[in-house]
Amino acid sequence: MTQLTRAILVVLDGVGAGANPDAAAYGDEGASSLEHCAQAIGGLSLPNLGKLGLGNSTPIVGTPPSVDVLGSYGRMASAAAGKDSTTGHWEMTGVVLQTPLPTYPHGFPADLVVRFEQAIGRKVIGNVVASGTEIIKQLGEQHVRTGSPILYTSADSVFQVAAHQDVIPLDELYHICRVARDMLTGEHAVGRVIARPFVGVPGAFKRTEHRRDFSLAPLGISLLDLLYAAGKEVIGIGKIEDLFAGRGLTQRDHTETNSDGMAATLRWLERDFEGLLFVNLVEFDMLWGHRRDSQGYAQALRAVDAWCAQVQSVMRPGDALFFTADHGVDPTFRGTDHTRECVPLLAYGQPIRAGVDLGTRATFADLGQTLAQAFGIGPLAAGTSFAGQIMDVL
């Protein structure tokens, strides 16, 4: 039997691979992040990801299907209720939400806001549904003048607090968000409380890379929990620590940009460990998708494609590399929200069979179940393993 020594699971945050079967119910029928980004810029060449089957799993102008795919490939549909990062990451590790986390299309209840203000000792402004870039344009000057944090939300289950770093230092902003996280329980248990720091002057405010997410702990046993209990290393890079509330992790490397996350991954791969290296690359979502910037989105993909070759060059026997995503953020779609999409599924490494078409899986949880079987642990409560299709297992 072949068991994995190390799995490198890379989540390209917001890189969708075509509308989910229930996309229409979310208002996202026709969304297709990779496909539409490539079309919008006249073609997108991703040769290394293409060799792993990315163009075989979803149409990408400039990255055609590969004849000799080096790994296994397919897509995964989301079965969980919701289309945000928390829901997507939990689902791929075996925790599938049956009911969506609470959202606030008309802002947060007045009594909740009053309690929050009392707890942090500051009045807030905003309390509306808004784009993060637009809200600081609208209220940034008032915030700087008054010192009142900007409270806002979106179509997702988020409680977001924006503040200028010179008005409310990062440590205080993070404390404010931890206070909110402790308050938001029961019916108000939002998926994430997000600190959104910014800098600059009126007319030129700019969000920084010091965003922090404070998530609920998973509402069930995840792949991370099983690996941790089995004595395996579970190393979270990027916002993995935030999305799982630190649970199930043995090591944390809280990088804030794609380039830092990619560099950290290469550093960790120089070390000897057995277990999971779980990487989130956030900029497709945070910087480009929500801004509907196809050029920026494409350039970030090109950077990952080049890095993919570096990862392949340092992989060892017993290593397996997986690429996927947590939801879509089609940079050509209407609005500024996430898009309900299937996500790519690529697997590569010495233990992984080449040229296996995995089709479209019914749930992201199939990946978690597969990794559990490959590591000889589990099973998880949800998902169907495809380990037997891509490697030799009992």
C-alpha positions in Angstrom: 0.0 0.0 0.0 1.2 3.5 -0.8 0.6 6.1 1.8 1.5 9.8 1.4 4.4 11.2 3.4 3.6 14.8 2.7 0.6 16.4 1.0 0.9 20.0 -0.2 -2.6 21.3 -0.6 -2.7 24.7 -2.3 -6.0 26.7 -2.3 -6.1 29.4 -5.0 -8.6 31.5 -3.1 -11.4 32.5 -5.4 -10.3 30.7 -8.6 -13.5 29.0 -9.9 -13.8 26.5 -12.7 -17.3 27.0 -13.9 -20.8 27.5 -12.5 -21.8 25.1 -9.7 -24.9 23.0 -10.5 -27.0 25.2 -8.1 -25.4 28.5 -9.2 -28.7 30.0 -10.4 -30.0 29.8 -6.8 -27.2 32.1 -5.8 -27.7 34.5 -8.8 -24.4 33.2 -10.3 -25.6 31.2 -13.3 -22.9 31.4 -16.0 -20.0 32.4 -13.8 -16.7 30.9 -14.7 -13.6 32.6 -13.2 -10.8 31.0 -15.1 -12.6 30.8 -18.4 -13.8 34.4 -18.4 -10.6 35.9 -17.1 -8.7 34.3 -20.0 -11.3 35.5 -22.5 -11.2 39.0 -21.1 -7.4 39.4 -21.6 -7.2 37.6 -25.0 -5.7 34.4 -23.7 -3.9 33.2 -20.6 -0.9 30.8 -20.8 -0.4 28.7 -17.8 2.0 26.0 -19.1 2.9 24.3 -15.8 -0.6 24.1 -14.4 -1.7 23.1 -17.9 0.6 20.1 -17.8 -1.1 19.1 -14.6 -4.5 19.2 -16.3 -5.9 22.6 -15.6 -7.0 23.1 -19.2 -8.5 19.7 -19.3 -10.7 20.5 -16.3 -12.1 23.8 -17.5 -11.9 25.9 -20.7 -9.0 28.4 -20.7 -8.1 30.3 -23.8 -4.3 30.0 -24.0 -4.1 26.9 -21.8 -5.6 24.1 -24.0 -6.2 20.6 -22.8 -2.9 18.7 -22.4 -2.5 15.4 -24.2 0.1 14.0 -21.8 -1.2 15.2 -18.4 1.4 14.7 -15.7 -1.1 14.2 -12.9 -4.8 13.5 -12.1 -7.3 16.3 -12.7 -11.0 17.2 -12.5 -13.3 19.6 -10.8 -15.3 19.6 -7.5 -18.8 21.0 -7.0 -19.8 22.5 -3.7 -22.5 20.7 -1.7 -22.3 23.1 1.3 -24.7 25.9 1.8 -22.7 29.1 1.1 -20.0 30.4 -1.1 -17.3 31.9 1.1 -13.8 31.0 2.2 -14.9 29.5 5.6 -17.5 27.3 4.0 -15.3 26.2 1.2 -12.2 25.3 3.3 -14.3 23.5 5.8 -16.0 21.5 3.1 -12.8 20.4 1.5 -11.7 19.0 4.9 -14.9 17.1 5.4 -17.2 19.5 7.3 -20.1 20.3 5.0 -22.5 23.0 6.2 -26.2 22.1 5.7 -27.5 25.5 6.5 -25.8 28.8 5.6 -24.1 30.9 8.1 -26.1 34.1 9.0 -25.9 37.1 6.6 -27.1 40.7 7.1 -28.3 42.3 3.9 -29.7 45.3 5.9 -26.8 45.6 8.4 -26.5 44.3 11.9 -29.3 44.7 14.5 -29.1 47.9 16.5 -28.9 46.1 19.8 -26.0 44.0 18.7 -24.2 47.1 17.4 -24.8 49.0 20.8 -23.3 46.0 22.7 -20.3 45.9 20.4 -19.7 49.7 20.9 -19.9 49.4 24.6 -17.5 46.5 24.6 -14.8 48.3 22.5 -15.4 51.8 24.0 -15.9 53.4 20.6 -18.9 54.3 18.4 -18.9 52.8 15.0 -20.0 54.2 11.6 -21.4 52.5 8.6 -23.2 49.2 9.5 -24.1 48.7 5.8 -23.6 46.2 3.0 -20.7 47.5 1.0 -17.5 46.8 -1.0 -14.4 47.2 1.1 -12.8 49.6 -1.3 -15.9 51.7 -1.7 -16.7 52.0 2.0 -13.3 53.5 2.8 -13.8 56.0 0.0 -17.2 57.0 1.5 -16.4 56.9 5.2 -12.6 56.9 5.5 -12.4 60.7 6.1 -15.1 60.6 8.7 -13.3 57.7 10.4 -10.0 59.6 10.5 -11.8 62.6 11.9 -13.8 60.8 14.6 -11.8 57.7 15.4 -14.9 55.6 14.9 -14.3 52.2 13.3 -16.1 51.4 10.0 -18.5 48.5 10.4 -19.8 46.8 7.3 -20.7 43.4 5.8 -21.3 41.8 2.4 -23.4 39.1 0.8 -21.2 36.6 2.8 -21.4 35.8 6.5 -18.9 38.4 7.6 -18.6 41.2 10.2 -15.9 43.5 8.9 -14.2 46.3 10.7 -12.1 48.8 8.7 -9.7 51.3 10.3 -6.8 53.5 9.3 -3.6 52.1 10.8 -2.6 55.6 12.0 -5.9 56.1 13.8 -6.4 52.6 15.2 -3.2 50.6 15.4 -3.2 47.0 14.1 -3.0 45.5 17.6 -6.1 47.5 18.7 -8.0 46.6 15.5 -7.2 43.0 16.0 -8.4 43.2 19.6 -11.6 44.9 18.5 -12.2 42.0 16.1 -11.5 39.4 18.8 -14.1 41.2 21.0 -16.6 40.9 18.1 -15.7 37.2 17.5 -16.4 36.4 21.2 -19.8 38.3 21.0 -21.0 36.7 17.7 -22.4 33.4 18.9 -25.8 31.6 18.6 -28.0 33.2 15.9 -25.3 35.8 15.2 -22.5 33.2 14.7 -21.1 34.7 11.5 -18.4 32.7 9.6 -15.8 35.4 9.9 -14.9 38.6 11.6 -12.5 40.4 9.4 -10.0 43.2 10.3 -9.6 45.5 7.3 -6.8 48.0 7.9 -6.0 50.8 5.4 -3.6 53.7 5.0 -3.4 56.9 2.9 -5.2 60.2 2.8 -8.7 61.2 1.7 -9.1 60.5 -2.0 -6.2 58.0 -1.9 -7.0 55.5 0.9 -5.7 52.0 0.2 -6.2 48.7 2.0 -3.1 47.0 3.3 -2.0 43.4 3.4 -2.5 43.2 7.2 -6.0 41.8 6.9 -6.9 39.2 9.6 -9.8 36.8 9.6 -11.3 35.5 12.9 -13.4 32.5 12.0 -15.7 30.1 13.8 -14.1 26.8 14.7 -15.3 24.1 12.3 -18.7 22.7 13.2 -17.5 19.1 13.0 -14.4 17.0 12.8 -12.1 18.0 10.0 -9.2 16.4 8.2 -7.0 18.7 10.2 -8.4 17.3 13.5 -7.8 13.7 12.3 -4.2 14.4 11.2 -3.4 16.2 14.5 -4.8 13.3 16.5 -2.7 10.8 14.5 0.4 12.7 15.3 1.0 14.2 11.9 2.2 17.7 11.2 -0.5 20.1 10.0 1.1 23.3 8.8 -1.1 26.2 7.9 0.2 28.9 5.6 -1.6 32.2 4.9 -5.1 32.5 6.4 -5.5 28.8 7.2 -5.0 29.6 10.9 -7.9 32.1 10.8 -10.3 29.9 8.8 -10.0 27.0 11.2 -9.6 29.2 14.4 -6.2 27.6 14.9 -7.8 24.1 15.5 -6.0 21.1 14.2 -2.8 22.9 13.4 0.7 22.1 14.7 2.4 25.0 13.0 1.2 28.4 11.7 2.9 30.6 9.1 0.6 33.6 8.8 1.7 35.1 5.5 -0.3 37.9 4.0 0.5 38.0 0.3 0.7 35.4 -2.4 4.5 35.9 -2.9 5.1 35.5 0.9 2.9 32.4 0.9 4.7 30.8 -2.0 8.1 31.6 -0.5 7.0 30.1 2.8 5.8 26.9 1.1 9.3 26.4 -0.5 10.9 26.9 2.9 8.7 24.4 4.6 9.3 21.8 1.9 13.0 22.0 2.8 12.2 20.5 6.2 11.5 16.9 7.1 8.0 16.3 8.3 5.1 13.9 7.7 1.7 15.4 7.2 -0.1 18.2 5.5 1.2 21.6 4.3 -2.0 23.5 3.8 -1.6 26.8 1.8 -4.0 29.6 1.1 -3.1 32.1 -1.6 -5.5 34.9 -1.0 -4.9 37.6 -3.6 -7.1 36.3 -6.4 -10.0 37.0 -4.0 -8.7 39.8 -1.9 -7.0 42.0 -4.5 -8.3 41.1 -8.0 -11.6 39.2 -8.1 -13.7 41.6 -6.0 -12.3 44.5 -7.9 -13.2 42.8 -11.2 -9.6 43.2 -12.4 -9.0 40.5 -15.0 -5.4 41.7 -15.7 -4.4 41.5 -12.0 -6.1 38.2 -11.6 -4.3 36.8 -14.6 -0.9 38.1 -13.5 -1.4 36.4 -10.1 -2.2 33.1 -11.9 1.0 33.4 -14.0 3.0 33.9 -10.8 1.5 30.8 -9.3 2.2 28.9 -12.6 5.9 29.8 -12.4 6.0 28.9 -8.7 4.4 25.5 -9.5 7.5 24.5 -11.4 9.7 25.4 -8.3 7.5 23.3 -6.1 7.8 20.4 -8.4 11.6 20.7 -8.5 11.9 20.2 -4.7 9.2 17.5 -4.1 10.4 14.2 -2.7 9.2 10.7 -3.3 6.1 10.3 -1.2 5.0 13.9 -1.7 1.8 14.8 -3.5 0.8 18.3 -4.6 -2.9 19.3 -4.9 -4.3 22.5 -6.3 -7.9 23.5 -5.7 -10.0 26.6 -4.7 -12.7 27.4 -2.1 -15.2 29.3 -4.3 -15.1 31.6 -7.4 -14.7 35.3 -7.8 -15.3 35.7 -11.6 -13.5 38.9 -12.4 -15.8 39.6 -15.3 -19.1 38.9 -13.5 -21.7 41.5 -12.4 -21.4 42.9 -8.9 -18.4 42.4 -6.6 -19.3 39.3 -4.6 -18.0 35.7 -4.7 -19.5 33.5 -7.4 -20.9 30.0 -6.8 -18.6 27.8 -8.8 -17.0 24.4 -9.1 -13.3 24.5 -8.3 -10.3 23.0 -10.0 -8.8 19.7 -8.8 -5.2 18.9 -9.7 -3.0 16.2 -8.1 0.6 15.5 -8.9 3.6 13.6 -7.5 5.5 10.4 -7.5 2.6 8.5 -5.8 0.0 10.0 -8.1 -1.1 8.3 -11.4 -0.8 10.4 -14.5 -3.7 11.1 -16.9 -6.6 10.2 -14.6 -9.8 12.2 -15.3 -11.7 12.5 -12.0 -14.6 14.3 -13.6 -16.7 16.6 -11.5 -16.9 15.5 -7.9 -20.2 15.9 -6.0 -18.6 17.7 -3.1 -15.3 19.4 -2.1 -15.3 16.8 0.8 -14.1 14.2 -1.6 -10.7 15.7 -1.4 -10.6 15.6 2.4 -11.8 12.0 2.3 -9.1 11.1 -0.2 -6.3 12.6 1.9 -7.6 10.9 5.0 -7.4 7.5 3.2 -4.0 8.3 1.7 -2.7 9.1 5.2 -4.3 6.0 6.6 -6.6 7.8 9.0 -10.4 8.5 9.1 -12.8 8.2 7.6 -14.4 11.7 7.6 -18.1 12.1 8.0 -18.6 13.4 4.4 -17.1 12.8 1.0 -16.2 9.9 -1.2 -12.5 9.1 -1.6 -10.9 8.9 -5.0 -7.6 7.7 -3.5 -7.9 4.4 -5.3 -8.2 6.1 -8.6 -5.1 8.2 -8.3 -2.7 6.0 -6.2 -2.2 2.5 -4.9 -4.1 2.1 -1.7 -5.7 -0.8 0.2 
